[in-house]
């Protein structure tokens, strides 16, 4: 007990003053930059610290020399948990100065270090990453590659849920909040866990939330409800801050959620207003930071959660994700294809960064928003082409160039902006793939999936349609001819809705862009 009191005096008051007030001794600056505002007194963060510390510390078995290390680790993921990319380095530097006896590698940030209870020392989260072994034939949008970030946030989620502590993640769009949490929840044994996914929107009402909840619990005895016996119902609420703010400044679904989390019961609507006692539920939520016109949520709701900020993954993590996916896909191909494949993640990230730097959103170009989802769409397009199409590095690079043009240039509204993307591609290709491949792919080759002829069932003779093979356009005339063929079939099938269209070149380009988007999963 004396040791814990000494640690409290050493860390808590100076860290609370530094994080929430920007105060170091007698000097006062700005509070540290964060994703989510929390109580300036630090009470929410101290409660979060206590939950995490209790999950790791055992008074009877934990060696005394490990206590301070555990204490610092828990401070990092409580007082420092919602800090953003600017706040974390400051917190790391300040805490390391206080923690003169803690065995943290000076090369690693506290946020990149995990404390291993078995060996009694800090080590990089990277050492805990599991191998990437996807089952064959898995759809692109269901591929999950473990990284430092997913490993770290998954571990923290499991720790807090083990203490029945609700968890809230806050981060910008494209930081894989939903995917990470969904994968974590699916990792619990199916015989012990049930998952309820709820997506809040501006139209979600408290009645909608209650109806969804009641539909997913069953009656046990009397007024007690819950999931199947022996299971925990883990309720994942995405976009927590989205519900509309009413006249009185509240968000009704969140008010009901707060009531439920605090009291473990709600009242039925209508009838005798009897209690509905709900047991064995855990709550996990995700939201974007309350900035740039987004809704701020009730601090009393935030106080019920262990809050963690998700930053954008490091370049190494992003490269690992796409290198693993492409390596698994093109592993058995010719060596020249594999060499070109290995370069794709780096050059695509460089192109993405060039677009971000040169084309920020403005009031007239507010849709110029590029996130990690755009990177995923590029590689998803590459994965669409079957093995017998990508037979050499020339076709692979042509496909890569086409997908980048579709993802980045097609979003742009000014011709000079599109020209800039073409210029950057023209500069990058000889640098990364060599002059030869750059020259062969000087002109962008179009890819589409409606060029094959209609096939018929061999037994019945019935038409079964044309196979959808994503491949290079054999010629502009051929693609245009296939489009007219499908148009003719439509007009014959629906004569009252016949469309007499002239598919000139620009119309064909738009048609191919739209077709590509519609055919992609989650396009």
Secondary structure as a PSIPRED ss2 file (coil, helix, strand):
# PSIPRED VFORMAT (PSIPRED V4.0)

   1 X C   1.000  0.000  0.000
   2 X H   0.000  1.000  0.000
   3 X H   0.000  1.000  0.000
   4 X H   0.000  1.000  0.000
   5 X H   0.000  1.000  0.000
   6 X H   0.000  1.000  0.000
   7 X H   0.000  1.000  0.000
   8 X H   0.000  1.000  0.000
   9 X H   0.000  1.000  0.000
  10 X H   0.000  1.000  0.000
  11 X H   0.000  1.000  0.000
  12 X H   0.000  1.000  0.000
  13 X H   0.000  1.000  0.000
  14 X H   0.000  1.000  0.000
  15 X H   0.000  1.000  0.000
  16 X H   0.000  1.000  0.000
  17 X H   0.000  1.000  0.000
  18 X H   0.000  1.000  0.000
  19 X H   0.000  1.000  0.000
  20 X H   0.000  1.000  0.000
  21 X H   0.000  1.000  0.000
  22 X C   1.000  0.000  0.000
  23 X E   0.000  0.000  1.000
  24 X E   0.000  0.000  1.000
  25 X C   1.000  0.000  0.000
  26 X C   1.000  0.000  0.000
  27 X E   0.000  0.000  1.000
  28 X E   0.000  0.000  1.000
  29 X C   1.000  0.000  0.000
  30 X C   1.000  0.000  0.000
  31 X C   1.000  0.000  0.000
  32 X C   1.000  0.000  0.000
  33 X C   1.000  0.000  0.000
  34 X E   0.000  0.000  1.000
  35 X C   1.000  0.000  0.000
  36 X C   1.000  0.000  0.000
  37 X C   1.000  0.000  0.000
  38 X C   1.000  0.000  0.000
  39 X C   1.000  0.000  0.000
  40 X C   1.000  0.000  0.000
  41 X C   1.000  0.000  0.000
  42 X C   1.000  0.000  0.000
  43 X H   0.000  1.000  0.000
  44 X H   0.000  1.000  0.000
  45 X H   0.000  1.000  0.000
  46 X H   0.000  1.000  0.000
  47 X H   0.000  1.000  0.000
  48 X H   0.000  1.000  0.000
  49 X H   0.000  1.000  0.000
  50 X H   0.000  1.000  0.000
  51 X H   0.000  1.000  0.000
  52 X H   0.000  1.000  0.000
  53 X H   0.000  1.000  0.000
  54 X H   0.000  1.000  0.000
  55 X H   0.000  1.000  0.000
  56 X H   0.000  1.000  0.000
  57 X C   1.000  0.000  0.000
  58 X C   1.000  0.000  0.000
  59 X C   1.000  0.000  0.000
  60 X C   1.000  0.000  0.000
  61 X C   1.000  0.000  0.000
  62 X C   1.000  0.000  0.000
  63 X C   1.000  0.000  0.000
  64 X H   0.000  1.000  0.000
  65 X H   0.000  1.000  0.000
  66 X H   0.000  1.000  0.000
  67 X H   0.000  1.000  0.000
  68 X H   0.000  1.000  0.000
  69 X H   0.000  1.000  0.000
  70 X H   0.000  1.000  0.000
  71 X H   0.000  1.000  0.000
  72 X H   0.000  1.000  0.000
  73 X H   0.000  1.000  0.000
  74 X H   0.000  1.000  0.000
  75 X H   0.000  1.000  0.000
  76 X H   0.000  1.000  0.000
  77 X C   1.000  0.000  0.000
  78 X C   1.000  0.000  0.000
  79 X C   1.000  0.000  0.000
  80 X C   1.000  0.000  0.000
  81 X C   1.000  0.000  0.000
  82 X C   1.000  0.000  0.000
  83 X E   0.000  0.000  1.000
  84 X C   1.000  0.000  0.000
  85 X H   0.000  1.000  0.000
  86 X H   0.000  1.000  0.000
  87 X H   0.000  1.000  0.000
  88 X H   0.000  1.000  0.000
  89 X H   0.000  1.000  0.000
  90 X H   0.000  1.000  0.000
  91 X H   0.000  1.000  0.000
  92 X H   0.000  1.000  0.000
  93 X H   0.000  1.000  0.000
  94 X H   0.000  1.000  0.000
  95 X H   0.000  1.000  0.000
  96 X H   0.000  1.000  0.000
  97 X H   0.000  1.000  0.000
  98 X H   0.000  1.000  0.000
  99 X C   1.000  0.000  0.000
 100 X C   1.000  0.000  0.000
 101 X C   1.000  0.000  0.000
 102 X C   1.000  0.000  0.000
 103 X C   1.000  0.000  0.000
 104 X C   1.000  0.000  0.000
 105 X C   1.000  0.000  0.000
 106 X C   1.000  0.000  0.000
 107 X C   1.000  0.000  0.000
 108 X C   1.000  0.000  0.000
 109 X C   1.000  0.000  0.000
 110 X H   0.000  1.000  0.000
 111 X H   0.000  1.000  0.000
 112 X H   0.000  1.000  0.000
 113 X E   0.000  0.000  1.000
 114 X E   0.000  0.000  1.000
 115 X E   0.000  0.000  1.000
 116 X E   0.000  0.000  1.000
 117 X C   1.000  0.000  0.000
 118 X C   1.000  0.000  0.000
 119 X C   1.000  0.000  0.000
 120 X C   1.000  0.000  0.000
 121 X E   0.000  0.000  1.000
 122 X E   0.000  0.000  1.000
 123 X E   0.000  0.000  1.000
 124 X E   0.000  0.000  1.000
 125 X H   0.000  1.000  0.000
 126 X H   0.000  1.000  0.000
 127 X H   0.000  1.000  0.000
 128 X H   0.000  1.000  0.000
 129 X C   1.000  0.000  0.000
 130 X C   1.000  0.000  0.000
 131 X C   1.000  0.000  0.000
 132 X C   1.000  0.000  0.000
 133 X C   1.000  0.000  0.000
 134 X C   1.000  0.000  0.000
 135 X C   1.000  0.000  0.000
 136 X C   1.000  0.000  0.000
 137 X C   1.000  0.000  0.000
 138 X C   1.000  0.000  0.000
 139 X C   1.000  0.000  0.000
 140 X H   0.000  1.000  0.000
 141 X H   0.000  1.000  0.000
 142 X H   0.000  1.000  0.000
 143 X C   1.000  0.000  0.000
 144 X C   1.000  0.000  0.000
 145 X C   1.000  0.000  0.000
 146 X C   1.000  0.000  0.000
 147 X C   1.000  0.000  0.000
 148 X H   0.000  1.000  0.000
 149 X H   0.000  1.000  0.000
 150 X H   0.000  1.000  0.000
 151 X H   0.000  1.000  0.000
 152 X H   0.000  1.000  0.000
 153 X H   0.000  1.000  0.000
 154 X H   0.000  1.000  0.000
 155 X H   0.000  1.000  0.000
 156 X H   0.000  1.000  0.000
 157 X H   0.000  1.000  0.000
 158 X H   0.000  1.000  0.000
 159 X H   0.000  1.000  0.000
 160 X H   0.000  1.000  0.000
 161 X H   0.000  1.000  0.000
 162 X H   0.000  1.000  0.000
 163 X C   1.000  0.000  0.000
 164 X C   1.000  0.000  0.000
 165 X C   1.000  0.000  0.000
 166 X C   1.000  0.000  0.000
 167 X E   0.000  0.000  1.000
 168 X E   0.000  0.000  1.000
 169 X E   0.000  0.000  1.000
 170 X E   0.000  0.000  1.000
 171 X C   1.000  0.000  0.000
 172 X C   1.000  0.000  0.000
 173 X C   1.000  0.000  0.000
 174 X C   1.000  0.000  0.000
 175 X C   1.000  0.000  0.000
 176 X C   1.000  0.000  0.000
 177 X H   0.000  1.000  0.000
 178 X H   0.000  1.000  0.000
 179 X H   0.000  1.000  0.000
 180 X H   0.000  1.000  0.000
 181 X H   0.000  1.000  0.000
 182 X H   0.000  1.000  0.000
 183 X H   0.000  1.000  0.000
 184 X H   0.000  1.000  0.000
 185 X H   0.000  1.000  0.000
 186 X H   0.000  1.000  0.000
 187 X C   1.000  0.000  0.000
 188 X C   1.000  0.000  0.000
 189 X C   1.000  0.000  0.000
 190 X C   1.000  0.000  0.000
 191 X C   1.000  0.000  0.000
 192 X C   1.000  0.000  0.000
 193 X E   0.000  0.000  1.000
 194 X E   0.000  0.000  1.000
 195 X E   0.000  0.000  1.000
 196 X E   0.000  0.000  1.000
 197 X E   0.000  0.000  1.000
 198 X E   0.000  0.000  1.000
 199 X E   0.000  0.000  1.000
 200 X C   1.000  0.000  0.000
 201 X C   1.000  0.000  0.000
 202 X C   1.000  0.000  0.000
 203 X C   1.000  0.000  0.000
 204 X C   1.000  0.000  0.000
 205 X C   1.000  0.000  0.000
 206 X H   0.000  1.000  0.000
 207 X H   0.000  1.000  0.000
 208 X H   0.000  1.000  0.000
 209 X H   0.000  1.000  0.000
 210 X H   0.000  1.000  0.000
 211 X H   0.000  1.000  0.000
 212 X H   0.000  1.000  0.000
 213 X H   0.000  1.000  0.000
 214 X H   0.000  1.000  0.000
 215 X H   0.000  1.000  0.000
 216 X C   1.000  0.000  0.000
 217 X C   1.000  0.000  0.000
 218 X E   0.000  0.000  1.000
 219 X E   0.000  0.000  1.000
 220 X C   1.000  0.000  0.000
 221 X C   1.000  0.000  0.000
 222 X C   1.000  0.000  0.000
 223 X C   1.000  0.000  0.000
 224 X E   0.000  0.000  1.000
 225 X E   0.000  0.000  1.000
 226 X E   0.000  0.000  1.000
 227 X C   1.000  0.000  0.000
 228 X C   1.000  0.000  0.000
 229 X C   1.000  0.000  0.000
 230 X C   1.000  0.000  0.000
 231 X C   1.000  0.000  0.000
 232 X E   0.000  0.000  1.000
 233 X E   0.000  0.000  1.000
 234 X E   0.000  0.000  1.000
 235 X E   0.000  0.000  1.000
 236 X E   0.000  0.000  1.000
 237 X E   0.000  0.000  1.000
 238 X E   0.000  0.000  1.000
 239 X C   1.000  0.000  0.000
 240 X C   1.000  0.000  0.000
 241 X C   1.000  0.000  0.000
 242 X C   1.000  0.000  0.000
 243 X C   1.000  0.000  0.000
 244 X C   1.000  0.000  0.000
 245 X C   1.000  0.000  0.000
 246 X C   1.000  0.000  0.000
 247 X C   1.000  0.000  0.000
 248 X C   1.000  0.000  0.000
 249 X C   1.000  0.000  0.000
 250 X C   1.000  0.000  0.000
 251 X C   1.000  0.000  0.000
 252 X H   0.000  1.000  0.000
 253 X H   0.000  1.000  0.000
 254 X H   0.000  1.000  0.000
 255 X H   0.000  1.000  0.000
 256 X H   0.000  1.000  0.000
 257 X H   0.000  1.000  0.000
 258 X H   0.000  1.000  0.000
 259 X H   0.000  1.000  0.000
 260 X H   0.000  1.000  0.000
 261 X H   0.000  1.000  0.000
 262 X H   0.000  1.000  0.000
 263 X H   0.000  1.000  0.000
 264 X C   1.000  0.000  0.000
 265 X E   0.000  0.000  1.000
 266 X E   0.000  0.000  1.000
 267 X E   0.000  0.000  1.000
 268 X C   1.000  0.000  0.000
 269 X C   1.000  0.000  0.000
 270 X C   1.000  0.000  0.000
 271 X C   1.000  0.000  0.000
 272 X C   1.000  0.000  0.000
 273 X C   1.000  0.000  0.000
 274 X C   1.000  0.000  0.000
 275 X E   0.000  0.000  1.000
 276 X E   0.000  0.000  1.000
 277 X E   0.000  0.000  1.000
 278 X E   0.000  0.000  1.000
 279 X E   0.000  0.000  1.000
 280 X C   1.000  0.000  0.000
 281 X E   0.000  0.000  1.000
 282 X E   0.000  0.000  1.000
 283 X E   0.000  0.000  1.000
 284 X E   0.000  0.000  1.000
 285 X E   0.000  0.000  1.000
 286 X E   0.000  0.000  1.000
 287 X E   0.000  0.000  1.000
 288 X C   1.000  0.000  0.000
 289 X C   1.000  0.000  0.000
 290 X C   1.000  0.000  0.000
 291 X C   1.000  0.000  0.000
 292 X C   1.000  0.000  0.000
 293 X C   1.000  0.000  0.000
 294 X C   1.000  0.000  0.000
 295 X C   1.000  0.000  0.000
 296 X C   1.000  0.000  0.000
 297 X C   1.000  0.000  0.000
 298 X C   1.000  0.000  0.000
 299 X H   0.000  1.000  0.000
 300 X H   0.000  1.000  0.000
 301 X H   0.000  1.000  0.000
 302 X H   0.000  1.000  0.000
 303 X C   1.000  0.000  0.000
 304 X C   1.000  0.000  0.000
 305 X C   1.000  0.000  0.000
 306 X E   0.000  0.000  1.000
 307 X E   0.000  0.000  1.000
 308 X E   0.000  0.000  1.000
 309 X E   0.000  0.000  1.000
 310 X C   1.000  0.000  0.000
 311 X C   1.000  0.000  0.000
 312 X C   1.000  0.000  0.000
 313 X C   1.000  0.000  0.000
 314 X C   1.000  0.000  0.000
 315 X H   0.000  1.000  0.000
 316 X H   0.000  1.000  0.000
 317 X H   0.000  1.000  0.000
 318 X H   0.000  1.000  0.000
 319 X H   0.000  1.000  0.000
 320 X H   0.000  1.000  0.000
 321 X H   0.000  1.000  0.000
 322 X H   0.000  1.000  0.000
 323 X H   0.000  1.000  0.000
 324 X H   0.000  1.000  0.000
 325 X H   0.000  1.000  0.000
 326 X H   0.000  1.000  0.000
 327 X H   0.000  1.000  0.000
 328 X H   0.000  1.000  0.000
 329 X H   0.000  1.000  0.000
 330 X C   1.000  0.000  0.000
 331 X C   1.000  0.000  0.000
 332 X C   1.000  0.000  0.000
 333 X C   1.000  0.000  0.000
 334 X C   1.000  0.000  0.000
 335 X H   0.000  1.000  0.000
 336 X H   0.000  1.000  0.000
 337 X H   0.000  1.000  0.000
 338 X H   0.000  1.000  0.000
 339 X H   0.000  1.000  0.000
 340 X H   0.000  1.000  0.000
 341 X H   0.000  1.000  0.000
 342 X H   0.000  1.000  0.000
 343 X H   0.000  1.000  0.000
 344 X H   0.000  1.000  0.000
 345 X H   0.000  1.000  0.000
 346 X H   0.000  1.000  0.000
 347 X H   0.000  1.000  0.000
 348 X H   0.000  1.000  0.000
 349 X H   0.000  1.000  0.000
 350 X H   0.000  1.000  0.000
 351 X H   0.000  1.000  0.000
 352 X H   0.000  1.000  0.000
 353 X H   0.000  1.000  0.000
 354 X H   0.000  1.000  0.000
 355 X H   0.000  1.000  0.000
 356 X H   0.000  1.000  0.000
 357 X H   0.000  1.000  0.000
 358 X H   0.000  1.000  0.000
 359 X C   1.000  0.000  0.000
 360 X C   1.000  0.000  0.000
 361 X C   1.000  0.000  0.000
 362 X C   1.000  0.000  0.000
 363 X C   1.000  0.000  0.000
 364 X C   1.000  0.000  0.000
 365 X C   1.000  0.000  0.000
 366 X C   1.000  0.000  0.000
 367 X C   1.000  0.000  0.000
 368 X C   1.000  0.000  0.000
 369 X C   1.000  0.000  0.000
 370 X C   1.000  0.000  0.000
 371 X C   1.000  0.000  0.000
 372 X H   0.000  1.000  0.000
 373 X H   0.000  1.000  0.000
 374 X H   0.000  1.000  0.000
 375 X H   0.000  1.000  0.000
 376 X H   0.000  1.000  0.000
 377 X H   0.000  1.000  0.000
 378 X H   0.000  1.000  0.000
 379 X H   0.000  1.000  0.000
 380 X H   0.000  1.000  0.000
 381 X H   0.000  1.000  0.000
 382 X H   0.000  1.000  0.000
 383 X H   0.000  1.000  0.000
 384 X H   0.000  1.000  0.000
 385 X C   1.000  0.000  0.000
 386 X C   1.000  0.000  0.000
 387 X C   1.000  0.000  0.000
 388 X C   1.000  0.000  0.000
 389 X C   1.000  0.000  0.000
 390 X C   1.000  0.000  0.000
 391 X C   1.000  0.000  0.000
 392 X C   1.000  0.000  0.000
 393 X H   0.000  1.000  0.000
 394 X H   0.000  1.000  0.000
 395 X H   0.000  1.000  0.000
 396 X H   0.000  1.000  0.000
 397 X H   0.000  1.000  0.000
 398 X H   0.000  1.000  0.000
 399 X H   0.000  1.000  0.000
 400 X H   0.000  1.000  0.000
 401 X H   0.000  1.000  0.000
 402 X H   0.000  1.000  0.000
 403 X H   0.000  1.000  0.000
 404 X H   0.000  1.000  0.000
 405 X H   0.000  1.000  0.000
 406 X H   0.000  1.000  0.000
 407 X H   0.000  1.000  0.000
 408 X C   1.000  0.000  0.000
 409 X H   0.000  1.000  0.000
 410 X H   0.000  1.000  0.000
 411 X H   0.000  1.000  0.000
 412 X C   1.000  0.000  0.000
 413 X C   1.000  0.000  0.000
 414 X C   1.000  0.000  0.000
 415 X H   0.000  1.000  0.000
 416 X H   0.000  1.000  0.000
 417 X H   0.000  1.000  0.000
 418 X H   0.000  1.000  0.000
 419 X H   0.000  1.000  0.000
 420 X H   0.000  1.000  0.000
 421 X H   0.000  1.000  0.000
 422 X H   0.000  1.000  0.000
 423 X H   0.000  1.000  0.000
 424 X H   0.000  1.000  0.000
 425 X H   0.000  1.000  0.000
 426 X H   0.000  1.000  0.000
 427 X H   0.000  1.000  0.000
 428 X H   0.000  1.000  0.000
 429 X H   0.000  1.000  0.000
 430 X H   0.000  1.000  0.000
 431 X H   0.000  1.000  0.000
 432 X H   0.000  1.000  0.000
 433 X H   0.000  1.000  0.000
 434 X C   1.000  0.000  0.000
 435 X H   0.000  1.000  0.000
 436 X H   0.000  1.000  0.000
 437 X H   0.000  1.000  0.000
 438 X H   0.000  1.000  0.000
 439 X H   0.000  1.000  0.000
 440 X H   0.000  1.000  0.000
 441 X C   1.000  0.000  0.000
 442 X C   1.000  0.000  0.000
 443 X C   1.000  0.000  0.000
 444 X C   1.000  0.000  0.000
 445 X C   1.000  0.000  0.000
 446 X C   1.000  0.000  0.000
 447 X E   0.000  0.000  1.000
 448 X E   0.000  0.000  1.000
 449 X C   1.000  0.000  0.000
 450 X C   1.000  0.000  0.000
 451 X C   1.000  0.000  0.000
 452 X C   1.000  0.000  0.000
 453 X C   1.000  0.000  0.000
 454 X E   0.000  0.000  1.000
 455 X E   0.000  0.000  1.000
 456 X E   0.000  0.000  1.000
 457 X C   1.000  0.000  0.000
 458 X C   1.000  0.000  0.000
 459 X C   1.000  0.000  0.000
 460 X C   1.000  0.000  0.000
 461 X C   1.000  0.000  0.000
 462 X C   1.000  0.000  0.000
 463 X E   0.000  0.000  1.000
 464 X E   0.000  0.000  1.000
 465 X E   0.000  0.000  1.000
 466 X E   0.000  0.000  1.000
 467 X C   1.000  0.000  0.000
 468 X C   1.000  0.000  0.000
 469 X C   1.000  0.000  0.000
 470 X C   1.000  0.000  0.000
 471 X E   0.000  0.000  1.000
 472 X E   0.000  0.000  1.000
 473 X C   1.000  0.000  0.000
 474 X C   1.000  0.000  0.000
 475 X C   1.000  0.000  0.000
 476 X H   0.000  1.000  0.000
 477 X H   0.000  1.000  0.000
 478 X H   0.000  1.000  0.000
 479 X H   0.000  1.000  0.000
 480 X H   0.000  1.000  0.000
 481 X H   0.000  1.000  0.000
 482 X H   0.000  1.000  0.000
 483 X H   0.000  1.000  0.000
 484 X H   0.000  1.000  0.000
 485 X H   0.000  1.000  0.000
 486 X H   0.000  1.000  0.000
 487 X H   0.000  1.000  0.000
 488 X H   0.000  1.000  0.000
 489 X H   0.000  1.000  0.000
 490 X H   0.000  1.000  0.000
 491 X H   0.000  1.000  0.000
 492 X H   0.000  1.000  0.000
 493 X H   0.000  1.000  0.000
 494 X C   1.000  0.000  0.000
 495 X H   0.000  1.000  0.000
 496 X H   0.000  1.000  0.000
 497 X H   0.000  1.000  0.000
 498 X C   1.000  0.000  0.000
 499 X C   1.000  0.000  0.000
 500 X C   1.000  0.000  0.000
 501 X C   1.000  0.000  0.000
 502 X C   1.000  0.000  0.000
 503 X C   1.000  0.000  0.000
 504 X C   1.000  0.000  0.000
 505 X H   0.000  1.000  0.000
 506 X H   0.000  1.000  0.000
 507 X H   0.000  1.000  0.000
 508 X H   0.000  1.000  0.000
 509 X H   0.000  1.000  0.000
 510 X H   0.000  1.000  0.000
 511 X H   0.000  1.000  0.000
 512 X H   0.000  1.000  0.000
 513 X H   0.000  1.000  0.000
 514 X H   0.000  1.000  0.000
 515 X H   0.000  1.000  0.000
 516 X H   0.000  1.000  0.000
 517 X H   0.000  1.000  0.000
 518 X H   0.000  1.000  0.000
 519 X H   0.000  1.000  0.000
 520 X C   1.000  0.000  0.000
 521 X C   1.000  0.000  0.000
 522 X C   1.000  0.000  0.000
 523 X C   1.000  0.000  0.000
